[in-house]
């Protein structure tokens, strides 16, 4: 709008009309109308009274896409892989929507295997394809992995998922819960971005895209929803959750290491305009250094009107990779040799987690068994020679099943531990464990090129007769920590 429309009145006409329907304000906006008369001699009348046309408040419309399932140690008692599965993903706003899927025709169907990733759209497509050629098919899946919902001004957004698997109990199959988790975002906290929810051994990843945002309040509400890089260039994703910016403005962002006040760098983007409910990706023209573990601050000089400065910061996580390389063991924690047993059989478990302290650890990997099946045999007696495990069986370097990425806040510690057992045939197994290793931020979370090596020692007395105890270092594990970003 922001203009004028000229209407001519000729002769004795005293009324002129115009259709203003096409000038209707958009939702959340308003237009102000007044009339001014001009004479042929250039005279101009004072403005008339004003009429304000206000549109209804904008509904908030969001699209939620369920993108990926990541599994950890999902091995069940019946199969290596969990399933067959069925369940649903749901979104609740002003109304509820559910994506129900049936991937089970016990004992056949869709299964989730340990330490794997599954694209949910591809999973739906596979299940749908299985059922499309059958008359009365037990298989069912929606054609899309996303739903669009409308939110009223005060409506919260709830997102969740439930997955169940069929398993056998005796002669009859039964189902059990494999995943159940939901989260509720208050009305003022709905932001576009990528998110994840973990329940047990399954992690659900989803994205929120705000299609129509609210015009709430008289000032904009700018917030950073994500920070990443593309070909080395910084990208800052900014969303406006309230009123339009009154005019294009220069937007400045600076960043500091988490826990520090020292500014690493500052970038200003010129003449940026972000409407209500809109977003912009602000990209640097030059490559930037490492951005992991940084706190990004939007408009640090408070030059732009903003109705909520409490959400003007964004912390980028650090990502660390813990790769287990090798384990080793000697013929120990066992009787010297008997007619029953002359060798030592080992099984190891790997643990990786993060947290503020040893009493509050979130485990990314725990009870990750090596070897995946059976055991590793160490022999030092002629009676069992030829039965011991070859050297390559003790090495897992390069096996992605034993490499774990940890995404965490830069103020958290990284934790690594190795446990295991020397397995006995006739008596109870002998437990083994390394110390719990803590790698704090001041030590770069343990990241270095050289691998770590730790003894994995007996945690209780060997219960075999005439037992040969393991000496320090005879049972060990090696791993490497790398900082990804």
C-alpha positions as CSV (number, residue, x, y, z in Angstrom):
1,X,0.0,0.0,0.0
2,X,1.9,3.1,1.3
3,X,0.6,5.2,-1.7
4,X,-2.3,7.0,-3.0
5,X,-5.2,6.4,-5.4
6,X,-6.6,9.4,-7.4
7,X,-10.3,9.6,-8.1
8,X,-11.7,12.3,-10.4
9,X,-15.1,13.9,-9.9
10,X,-16.6,15.7,-13.0
11,X,-19.6,17.9,-13.5
12,X,-22.2,17.7,-10.8
13,X,-21.0,14.4,-9.4
14,X,-20.6,14.5,-5.6
15,X,-19.8,10.9,-5.0
16,X,-16.9,8.7,-6.1
17,X,-16.2,5.2,-5.0
18,X,-13.4,2.7,-5.1
19,X,-13.1,-1.0,-4.3
20,X,-10.5,-1.4,-1.5
21,X,-10.9,-5.2,-1.3
22,X,-7.5,-5.7,-2.9
23,X,-5.9,-3.4,-0.3
24,X,-6.9,-5.7,2.6
25,X,-4.1,-5.9,5.2
26,X,-2.4,-9.2,5.7
27,X,-3.0,-11.1,8.9
28,X,-1.6,-9.3,11.9
29,X,-1.3,-6.0,10.0
30,X,-3.4,-2.9,9.6
31,X,-4.0,-0.1,7.0
32,X,-5.0,3.5,7.7
33,X,-7.1,5.3,5.2
34,X,-7.9,9.0,4.8
35,X,-9.0,11.3,2.0
36,X,-7.6,14.6,0.7
37,X,-9.3,16.8,-2.0
38,X,-7.3,18.7,-4.6
39,X,-8.7,21.6,-6.7
40,X,-7.8,22.4,-10.3
41,X,-5.9,25.5,-9.1
42,X,-3.7,23.4,-6.9
43,X,-5.5,24.0,-3.6
44,X,-5.4,21.0,-1.2
45,X,-7.9,20.3,1.6
46,X,-6.9,19.1,5.0
47,X,-6.9,15.3,5.5
48,X,-10.2,13.8,6.4
49,X,-10.8,11.6,9.3
50,X,-8.9,8.3,9.3
51,X,-10.3,4.8,9.2
52,X,-8.2,1.9,10.5
53,X,-8.6,-1.5,8.9
54,X,-7.0,-4.1,11.2
55,X,-6.7,-7.7,10.2
56,X,-7.1,-10.7,12.5
57,X,-4.0,-11.9,14.3
58,X,-1.9,-14.3,12.2
59,X,-2.3,-18.0,13.0
60,X,0.9,-19.8,13.6
61,X,1.4,-22.6,11.1
62,X,4.3,-25.0,11.6
63,X,5.4,-28.1,9.7
64,X,7.1,-30.9,11.7
65,X,9.1,-33.5,9.7
66,X,10.1,-36.7,11.4
67,X,13.5,-37.3,9.7
68,X,15.6,-40.1,11.2
69,X,15.8,-42.9,13.7
70,X,19.3,-43.6,15.2
71,X,19.8,-46.8,17.2
72,X,22.4,-47.8,19.8
73,X,22.5,-51.2,21.4
74,X,19.0,-52.4,20.4
75,X,19.7,-56.1,20.4
76,X,16.9,-58.1,21.9
77,X,16.8,-61.6,23.3
78,X,15.3,-63.2,20.2
79,X,17.2,-61.5,17.4
80,X,20.1,-59.2,16.7
81,X,17.7,-56.6,15.4
82,X,14.7,-55.2,17.2
83,X,11.3,-55.9,15.8
84,X,9.2,-56.2,13.7
85,X,8.0,-52.8,14.7
86,X,4.8,-50.7,14.6
87,X,3.9,-47.3,16.2
88,X,3.2,-43.7,15.4
89,X,4.6,-40.2,15.5
90,X,2.3,-37.3,16.6
91,X,2.0,-33.5,16.7
92,X,-0.5,-31.6,18.8
93,X,-1.3,-27.9,18.4
94,X,-4.8,-26.5,17.9
95,X,-5.6,-30.0,16.6
96,X,-3.8,-33.3,16.7
97,X,-2.2,-35.2,13.8
98,X,-0.7,-38.7,13.9
99,X,1.5,-40.7,11.5
100,X,0.6,-44.3,12.2
101,X,2.7,-47.1,10.7
102,X,2.4,-50.9,10.8
103,X,5.7,-52.6,9.8
104,X,4.9,-55.9,11.4
105,X,3.7,-59.3,10.1
106,X,5.3,-61.4,12.8
107,X,7.8,-62.9,12.5
108,X,8.4,-60.8,9.3
109,X,8.5,-57.1,9.1
110,X,10.6,-54.0,9.5
111,X,13.4,-54.2,12.1
112,X,15.8,-51.8,13.7
113,X,19.3,-53.1,14.0
114,X,22.0,-51.9,16.5
115,X,24.1,-48.8,15.8
116,X,22.2,-47.9,12.6
117,X,20.4,-44.9,11.1
118,X,17.1,-45.1,9.3
119,X,15.5,-42.3,7.2
120,X,11.9,-42.3,8.3
121,X,10.6,-41.3,4.8
122,X,12.5,-44.3,3.4
123,X,11.1,-46.5,6.2
124,X,7.6,-45.5,5.4
125,X,8.2,-46.1,1.7
126,X,9.6,-49.6,2.3
127,X,6.6,-50.5,4.5
128,X,4.1,-49.1,2.0
129,X,5.8,-51.0,-0.9
130,X,5.6,-54.2,1.1
131,X,1.8,-53.8,1.5
132,X,0.9,-52.4,-1.9
133,X,1.0,-55.8,-3.6
134,X,-1.1,-57.6,-1.0
135,X,-4.9,-57.7,-0.8
136,X,-5.5,-57.5,2.9
137,X,-2.0,-56.4,4.0
138,X,-0.9,-56.1,7.6
139,X,1.5,-53.4,6.5
140,X,0.6,-49.7,6.5
141,X,2.5,-46.5,6.4
142,X,1.7,-42.8,5.5
143,X,3.0,-41.3,2.3
144,X,4.7,-38.4,4.0
145,X,6.9,-38.1,7.1
146,X,5.7,-34.6,7.9
147,X,2.5,-32.9,9.2
148,X,1.4,-29.3,9.2
149,X,-0.5,-27.9,12.2
150,X,-2.0,-24.6,13.1
151,X,-1.4,-23.0,16.5
152,X,-3.5,-20.4,18.2
153,X,-1.8,-17.4,19.9
154,X,-1.5,-19.3,23.2
155,X,-1.3,-22.9,22.0
156,X,1.7,-25.0,22.9
157,X,3.3,-27.5,20.4
158,X,3.7,-31.1,21.5
159,X,5.8,-33.6,19.5
160,X,6.2,-37.2,20.3
161,X,6.7,-40.8,19.1
162,X,6.0,-44.3,20.2
163,X,7.5,-47.5,18.7
164,X,6.6,-51.0,19.7
165,X,8.2,-54.4,18.8
166,X,6.8,-57.9,18.6
167,X,8.8,-60.5,20.4
168,X,8.2,-64.0,21.5
169,X,7.3,-65.1,25.0
170,X,6.8,-68.8,25.2
171,X,4.6,-70.0,22.4
172,X,2.9,-66.6,21.8
173,X,4.3,-63.4,20.4
174,X,3.9,-60.3,22.6
175,X,4.7,-56.7,22.0
176,X,6.7,-54.4,24.2
177,X,7.6,-50.7,24.2
178,X,10.8,-49.9,22.5
179,X,10.5,-46.1,22.3
180,X,8.2,-43.6,24.0
181,X,9.0,-39.9,24.4
182,X,7.4,-36.5,23.8
183,X,8.2,-32.9,24.4
184,X,6.0,-29.8,24.7
185,X,7.1,-26.4,23.5
186,X,5.3,-23.4,25.2
187,X,3.6,-20.9,22.9
188,X,6.5,-18.5,23.0
189,X,9.2,-21.1,22.5
190,X,8.3,-22.6,19.1
191,X,11.3,-22.0,16.9
192,X,12.5,-23.5,13.5
193,X,15.4,-25.9,13.8
194,X,16.5,-29.5,14.1
195,X,15.8,-31.4,17.3
196,X,16.2,-34.9,18.8
197,X,14.5,-37.0,21.5
198,X,16.1,-40.1,22.9
199,X,14.3,-42.9,24.7
200,X,16.3,-46.0,25.7
201,X,18.4,-47.2,22.7
202,X,16.6,-45.1,20.0
203,X,17.0,-41.5,19.1
204,X,14.3,-39.7,17.1
205,X,15.4,-36.7,15.0
206,X,12.9,-34.2,13.7
207,X,12.7,-30.6,12.3
208,X,10.3,-27.7,12.9
209,X,9.7,-25.2,10.1
210,X,7.5,-22.2,10.9
211,X,5.4,-21.5,7.8
212,X,3.4,-18.6,9.3
213,X,4.6,-16.8,12.4
214,X,2.7,-14.7,14.9
215,X,2.7,-10.9,15.0
216,X,3.0,-10.7,18.8
217,X,3.7,-7.3,20.3
218,X,4.8,-4.1,18.8
219,X,8.4,-5.0,18.4
220,X,10.3,-7.7,16.6
221,X,11.6,-10.7,18.5
222,X,14.8,-11.8,16.7
223,X,16.4,-15.1,17.8
224,X,19.2,-17.3,16.5
225,X,17.9,-20.8,15.7
226,X,21.0,-22.4,14.4
227,X,24.7,-21.7,13.6
228,X,26.7,-23.8,11.1
229,X,29.2,-23.4,8.3
230,X,29.1,-24.0,4.6
231,X,32.4,-24.5,2.8
232,X,34.0,-22.8,5.7
233,X,31.7,-19.7,5.7
234,X,29.7,-18.9,8.8
235,X,25.9,-19.2,8.5
236,X,23.7,-17.7,11.3
237,X,20.0,-18.6,11.0
238,X,17.8,-15.8,12.4
239,X,14.1,-16.0,13.0
240,X,11.6,-13.2,13.8
241,X,8.9,-14.5,16.2
242,X,7.0,-11.3,16.6
243,X,6.2,-8.0,14.7
244,X,7.8,-7.0,11.5
245,X,11.0,-5.1,11.6
246,X,10.0,-1.4,11.1
247,X,12.8,-0.9,8.5
248,X,15.9,-2.7,7.2
249,X,18.6,-2.7,9.8
250,X,22.3,-3.7,10.2
251,X,22.5,-6.9,12.2
252,X,25.7,-7.6,14.1
253,X,26.7,-11.0,15.6
254,X,29.8,-11.6,17.7
255,X,30.9,-14.8,19.4
256,X,32.9,-15.8,22.4
257,X,34.2,-19.1,23.8
258,X,31.6,-20.6,26.2
259,X,32.6,-19.5,29.7
260,X,34.7,-16.6,28.4
261,X,34.1,-13.0,27.7
262,X,36.8,-12.6,25.0
263,X,35.2,-11.8,21.6
264,X,36.6,-14.1,18.9
265,X,35.1,-12.2,15.9
266,X,32.3,-9.9,14.9
267,X,30.4,-9.7,11.7
268,X,27.7,-7.1,10.6
269,X,25.3,-7.7,7.8
270,X,23.9,-4.6,6.1
271,X,20.2,-3.7,5.5
272,X,18.6,-6.9,6.7
273,X,14.8,-7.1,6.8
274,X,13.0,-10.0,8.5
275,X,9.2,-10.0,8.5
276,X,7.0,-11.5,11.2
277,X,7.3,-15.2,11.1
278,X,10.2,-15.0,8.6
279,X,13.8,-16.2,8.8
280,X,17.0,-15.3,7.1
281,X,20.4,-17.1,6.8
282,X,23.2,-14.6,7.3
283,X,26.3,-15.9,5.7
284,X,29.8,-14.5,6.0
285,X,31.8,-13.6,2.9
286,X,35.0,-15.1,4.3
287,X,35.8,-18.4,5.9
288,X,35.8,-18.5,9.7
289,X,37.8,-20.6,12.2
290,X,36.4,-23.3,14.5
291,X,32.9,-22.5,15.8
292,X,32.3,-25.4,18.1
293,X,32.0,-24.5,21.8
294,X,31.1,-20.9,21.1
295,X,28.4,-18.6,22.4
296,X,26.9,-16.4,19.5
297,X,25.3,-13.1,20.5
298,X,22.8,-11.4,18.3
299,X,22.8,-7.6,18.2
300,X,25.2,-7.2,21.2
301,X,25.0,-3.4,21.0
302,X,21.1,-3.5,21.2
303,X,20.8,-1.3,18.2
304,X,17.7,-3.0,16.8
305,X,14.3,-2.8,18.6
306,X,13.6,-6.2,20.1
307,X,10.8,-7.2,22.4
308,X,12.7,-10.1,23.9
309,X,16.4,-10.0,24.3
310,X,16.5,-13.1,26.5
311,X,16.7,-15.4,23.5
312,X,19.5,-13.5,21.6
313,X,22.2,-16.0,22.2
314,X,23.0,-19.4,20.8
315,X,25.6,-22.0,22.0
316,X,27.2,-24.2,19.5
317,X,28.1,-27.7,20.9
318,X,31.4,-29.4,20.6
319,X,31.5,-32.8,18.8
320,X,34.0,-35.4,19.9
321,X,34.7,-38.8,18.4
322,X,35.8,-41.7,20.6
323,X,37.1,-44.6,18.6
324,X,38.0,-47.8,20.4
325,X,41.0,-49.4,18.7
326,X,42.1,-52.6,20.4
327,X,41.8,-54.8,23.4
328,X,44.2,-57.4,24.8
329,X,44.3,-60.1,27.3
330,X,46.7,-62.8,28.7
331,X,45.9,-66.2,30.1
332,X,45.0,-65.0,33.6
333,X,42.1,-64.8,36.1
334,X,41.9,-68.5,35.5
335,X,43.2,-71.8,36.8
336,X,46.6,-72.8,35.4
337,X,45.1,-75.7,33.5
338,X,42.7,-78.5,34.1
339,X,40.8,-81.1,32.2
340,X,37.9,-78.6,32.1
341,X,39.6,-75.3,31.2
342,X,43.1,-74.2,30.1
343,X,42.5,-70.8,28.6
344,X,41.0,-67.4,29.4
345,X,37.9,-66.2,27.6
346,X,37.2,-62.4,27.6
347,X,34.3,-60.2,26.7
348,X,34.5,-56.4,26.8
349,X,32.0,-53.5,27.1
350,X,32.6,-49.9,26.0
351,X,31.2,-46.9,27.7
352,X,31.2,-43.2,26.4
353,X,29.2,-40.4,27.9
354,X,29.2,-36.7,29.0
355,X,28.0,-34.7,31.9
356,X,28.9,-32.1,34.6
357,X,30.2,-34.7,37.0
358,X,30.7,-38.5,37.6
359,X,27.3,-38.6,39.4
360,X,25.5,-37.1,36.4
361,X,26.5,-38.8,33.1
362,X,24.5,-39.1,30.0
363,X,25.7,-42.2,28.2
364,X,25.9,-42.2,24.5
365,X,27.4,-45.7,24.4
366,X,27.1,-48.2,27.2
367,X,27.4,-51.9,27.4
368,X,28.6,-51.9,23.8
369,X,29.8,-55.5,23.5
370,X,33.1,-56.6,21.9
371,X,33.3,-59.0,20.3
372,X,29.7,-58.8,19.1
373,X,29.3,-62.5,19.6
374,X,31.2,-65.2,21.4
375,X,34.4,-64.4,23.3
376,X,38.2,-63.8,22.8
377,X,40.4,-66.6,23.9
378,X,43.9,-66.3,25.4
379,X,45.9,-69.4,25.8
380,X,49.4,-70.1,27.3
381,X,49.4,-73.9,27.5
382,X,50.1,-76.6,25.0
383,X,46.7,-78.2,25.8
384,X,44.8,-75.3,24.2
385,X,47.3,-74.1,21.6
386,X,45.5,-73.5,18.3
387,X,42.3,-72.5,20.1
388,X,43.3,-68.9,21.0
389,X,42.0,-66.0,19.1
390,X,44.2,-64.6,16.4
391,X,45.7,-61.1,16.8
392,X,43.2,-59.5,14.3
393,X,40.2,-60.6,16.4
394,X,41.3,-58.3,19.2
395,X,41.4,-55.2,17.0
396,X,38.3,-53.1,16.2
397,X,40.0,-50.1,14.7
398,X,38.1,-49.0,11.6
399,X,34.9,-50.7,12.7
400,X,32.3,-47.9,12.9
401,X,30.3,-49.9,15.4
402,X,32.9,-49.0,18.0
403,X,33.3,-45.3,17.1
404,X,31.0,-42.9,18.9
405,X,30.3,-39.2,18.3
406,X,29.4,-37.1,21.3
407,X,27.6,-33.8,20.8
408,X,27.6,-31.8,24.0
409,X,27.9,-28.4,25.6
410,X,31.4,-27.0,25.9
411,X,31.1,-26.8,29.7
412,X,30.6,-30.6,30.0
413,X,33.2,-33.3,30.6
414,X,33.7,-36.4,28.4
415,X,33.8,-39.8,30.1
416,X,35.2,-43.1,28.9
417,X,35.2,-46.5,30.6
418,X,35.8,-50.1,29.6
419,X,34.3,-53.1,31.5
420,X,34.2,-56.8,30.8
421,X,34.4,-60.3,32.1
422,X,36.7,-63.3,32.1
423,X,34.2,-65.9,31.3
424,X,34.2,-69.2,33.3
425,X,32.5,-72.3,32.3
426,X,32.0,-73.9,35.7
427,X,32.0,-71.0,38.1
428,X,30.7,-67.4,37.9
429,X,32.4,-64.9,35.5
430,X,35.1,-62.7,36.9
431,X,34.3,-58.9,36.4
432,X,36.8,-56.5,35.0
433,X,36.9,-52.7,34.7
434,X,39.1,-49.8,33.9
435,X,38.9,-46.6,35.9
436,X,36.3,-44.1,34.8
437,X,38.3,-41.5,32.8
438,X,37.2,-37.9,32.9
439,X,38.3,-35.5,30.2
440,X,37.4,-31.9,31.1
441,X,37.2,-28.8,28.8
442,X,40.5,-27.5,30.1
443,X,42.2,-30.6,28.6
444,X,40.4,-30.2,25.3
445,X,38.1,-33.1,26.3
446,X,41.1,-35.5,25.8
447,X,41.3,-34.9,22.1
448,X,44.8,-35.7,20.8
449,X,46.5,-37.7,18.0
450,X,48.0,-40.3,20.3
451,X,45.7,-43.0,21.6
452,X,45.0,-43.8,25.2
453,X,45.8,-47.1,26.8
454,X,44.4,-48.4,30.1
455,X,44.5,-51.5,32.2
456,X,41.2,-53.4,32.6
457,X,41.6,-55.0,36.0
458,X,39.7,-57.5,38.1
459,X,37.2,-55.8,40.4
460,X,36.7,-58.9,42.6
461,X,38.8,-61.9,43.6
462,X,39.0,-64.7,41.1
463,X,36.8,-67.6,42.3
464,X,38.6,-70.4,40.5
465,X,40.7,-72.9,42.4
466,X,44.5,-72.1,42.1
467,X,43.6,-69.0,40.2
468,X,46.3,-67.0,38.4
469,X,45.4,-63.4,39.0
470,X,45.8,-60.9,36.1
471,X,48.8,-58.6,36.6
472,X,48.6,-54.9,35.9
473,X,48.5,-54.3,32.1
474,X,47.9,-57.9,31.1
475,X,44.3,-57.0,30.2
476,X,44.0,-53.6,28.5
477,X,42.0,-51.4,26.0
478,X,43.1,-48.6,23.6
479,X,41.1,-45.8,22.3
480,X,41.5,-42.4,20.5
481,X,39.6,-39.1,21.1
482,X,39.3,-36.7,18.2
483,X,37.6,-33.3,18.2
484,X,35.3,-33.2,15.2
485,X,34.3,-29.6,15.7
